[in-house]
Amino acid sequence: MSDKDVIQTLNELIQLDFDATNIYDQAIERADDPIVREDLELFRADHERHIEELTRAVEDPGGEALEVSRDLKGVLLEGMTKLRSATGTLGALRAMRMNEKLTNRSYDKAAAKDLPPEALDIVTRGRQDERRHLAAIEEHIERHG
């Protein structure tokens, strides 16, 4: 895999995690269950950490990390999350399940690429976090549904 392809893959994850932090803001605002809210806040912090780690993985070898901003996909996901979250905790959880499934697929795809060892380690740890997020959200849905 070329350096350019590695940087592109990592930058795509940076944007994805940035979008996730904004989406989590929407869900946290609507969740009225304190246990759910606490988990969502922890998961949001994981996404912020992913951005930092992925940015270092791009910049340390001399690459240029993406200057993150709200993009069209992020705005659409935020809007859908806001709408689904309007019904409260269960709606917020269902929106977050959809978003975490997308994030899991993206991390799975990145982990399957021929990344340098340090980058692969960061992506693999991030993928484990994403799996944990999805499992916890599904447990909360089961409890609320």
Beta strands, then each sheet from edge to edge (+ up, - down):
end
